[in-house]
C-alpha cells in the first residue's frame, strides 16, 4: 500500500496521522535505495538518517502550499547538509511540489533534480546547498526578514554534525544568538559519522548541546530519537512552548538507518549502491515498511 | 571639494534608506570605515553588524534577498572577495540573488596598512563568477550613481570603492548606466581603457600625450562585467592600439576582460598598466601607486611606445 499526502494531511486522528507519516518515511527509504541503486550515484547514509526528520517536518509541521512554492508567508526549510538532496526531493514530491515520477531523473542531465539542491530548478527548494556550512547563515537572513516584515513564518535549518565542522556554522550560531530572531530553529541530524569516518575521530565535537548553550541558544533538553515519530512530535511541542530564541534540537540518528549492514559506516556516506547491496538491503527496508503498515 | 568614494557611498545609502523600506545594510565591524555607519545611525533596525565574519554576512544577505529585501553588504574589498568567495559564488551568484557587495578600501587605497589589506585580485575573482555584475566607479559621483543603478540589477553586483579622496571628473555628457562605457575624450592614435582612479590618470596622460602629438581616446570602463564590447571594439577598431589601466593585478582584471573580448574580433596592439603579478607594501598612496607602475607617467610611457610606428616589435 502507498500512503498519500492527501490521506496524511486530512487524517483527523493524531495517532493515525503519525503512523501514516512513519509509513511514508519508510516508503521513501525504499524509493531512495531504489533510485540510488539505479543511478549508481548519490548519498545514502545522510539521507537515511534524516528520513523521519524531514518527512515529519513537511507533513506534520510546516505551513506550506505546494501550489505556491514562493508564497511569501510560507515556512522555510534550508537543508544545509545538501548531500541528502534525494531525501528532500522525495519529500517535496510526495508533498505535492512536483510529480514523484521526476525522482527517477535524479542527477540526470537536463533534470530539475540536481546532485545537490538548487532553488532555481526545483519547486519547493528554499535555498541551494551543497557546499557545507551555509545553511545557518542563510536561514538567519530569512528569519531576520520575517522580523523586519512582521511575518510569522518559521525558518528551519537542518545540519549534519559534519556541517558543524565548518567555521561559518559557528559564525552564524554566534550571530543568531546576538539577533535572537523568533521562530528560528536549528535541527541537528547527529548521526555521528561523516564522509571519512566516525565524527569522534574525524573532528570530535563533544557535547553539541553544551556548545550551543554556551553560544547562547535555547536547546531542547534531553536526547531525542530522530527516527521515532513520537519523539519528534514531542520536540515540536517544545518548539511551540515558551522560552528564548533561537532554538535548537539535537536529534540522535543512525547514518544509513534501515539497512543493518550499512548503518553507522562512513562507506555509505556516498558510495554507490551496488547490485549485491541493493538485493540484500531491500528486504530489510520492505520488512520495516510492512511493520509500519501493520501498525496502522 | 572632492570627497571620498566611501563617504559618498555611505551618505547615498542613508539617503536611499529614506526612500526604500526594502533596503537593508550589513557590515562586518568596519562600518565607521566603510561609512555604512550613516545608515546604521538612521535605520538601526535595518542595519546588521555581524562582527568580523564576512562569510556569514554574505549568506545572511542572501537569505534576506530571498525574502524580498535588497541588502547592501559592506566590508573591505580584499576580505569580501577572499573570505566570502564561496558564499558569493554558491549563494549569491548561483541563485542570482540581488545583493550589492560594496568592497571598500579597494586597490591600494588602504595604502599604509600594506599588502595584507591591498585588494589586488578582487575584480578578477568577482568577474570570474557567472551572474555577477562588476562595477568600478571612477569618482565619488559615479559611486553614488552606481549604487543606485546596482540596486536595480536583478542579481549580485560588486561595487569597488576607494578609501581616499580622489579627483572628481568633469560631469559626463551621458548618465551612468550599468554595462555602458563612457567616452571622455576622442582620439585617433590609441585607446586608453581605464577604470577607477586610473580614469583620472588616463585623462592626465592624454593631455600630456597631446603635447607630444599623440591623440589618445579615453574610455571610462566603469562596468567591467558585462563589458560594453561594442563601444570598446568601435574605438579600438579605429585606433588599432589599446592601453588598459587598472589599480589591480593585470592578471584577470579589466585588461584580461578587454583582451578576451577583442582578440576574437580584430587585430590590435595592446599593453597594460597595473600590478605586474606582484605583492605590494606600505606607504603613502600616491608613492605606492607610482612605485608599482600605476601612474599617468607610466601611461604616457607605454602609450608612446604603443603609438610609435613599429611598436609591435618594441613592446
Interface residues (C-beta under 8 A of the other chain):
Chain A: X72 X118 X119 X120 X126 X127 X128 X130 X131 X134 X137 X138 X139 X140 X141 X142 X143 X144 X145 X146 X148 X149 X167 X168 X171 X172 X174 X175 X178 X179
Chain B: X24 X45 X46 X48 X50 X51 X53 X55 X56 X58 X59 X60 X61 X62 X63 X64 X65 X66 X67 X68 X69 X71 X86 X87 X90 X91 X94 X95 X96
